[in-house]
């Protein structure tokens, strides 16, 4: 199994709202646990250049450094941009998917990821209307999937 996490997921554990919003705290914990569980059971976590580009846009220096370190510790495979991926992303943009979200979906699909994890509800809803080769999922719904996969592959 392979997963791809979008920028929101890597940022969530370092969001300032973590201390004041229960959902943000829950998602942060689940993302951290999902990454640890993936490492334990051998699930590949795919990274990409668009993720690192988005990380560099984080204005808070400490948060940016933490997010980049978290990403680097999580990812164990990277996919490079290609013309086909760019073309696919452009098609997704034409279907009302935001630019970076479109690239994340195209990259996840090209990498053969089973899941693209996001805490972006708008992306989840928009992607649900499309026919994709990757399942867009909130970390809240992902952990049961990992447990099922681990039980069948061990």
Order of alpha helices (4+ residues) and beta strands (2+ residues): beta-alpha-alpha-beta-alpha-alpha-beta-alpha-alpha-beta-alpha-beta-alpha
